[in-house]
Amino acid sequence: MPLKIDRLNLMLGLAIVLSVFSSSSVMAAKVSFKEFCPQLVGQWAGDAAKAGEIPKKVAVTGFCSHDQRQLILSVSIGTRAPFSETWWFREQGDQVLLTYYDGVAEDKQQVFSLYRQNGDYSLLGEGVVNARPALIQLLFDAQTQTQTQARAQNQAGGWQWTQNIQYLDDDVDRYQLFRGIEMTPVAPSP
């Protein structure tokens, strides 16, 4: 029973974060990719699910290039595809190019602008989802831990990574959750 309550709290928390961030995104500031890239380096674990699906356990590994202009996030274990998903973010001037590969379908690319607000990072871009024009948001919401937990894991809090869409041919003026990924730091092996 506690597992169901945790999942419910996760989804309710996602809905609250989405409504707060989208309603106050006017105050978000554009930031450098070099600020964002090192924040996601490391080993992460948690639950992931598309809207309306049962969450599955996933592992996320983040690598940032030495010049901090490229970030690779590998999502594995609980994905639908037999291979890991690869999210390759590259700085291109004042924008970010994402190349996504799931090991099955063709590569997908999307250009984003990167913003920061209150410690959270948001990549915003315009594209096509389900054959419909849409605004796409990849939101990395900073999660806090108690100081005891952070010291034990030798890391700060994790991230709640949500992938959100707002269809441009729809009257609904807010982002809809497409998928959420919980990223809790994995303690390094002794």
Disulfide bonds with the S-S distance in Angstrom:
Cys37-Cys64 1.98
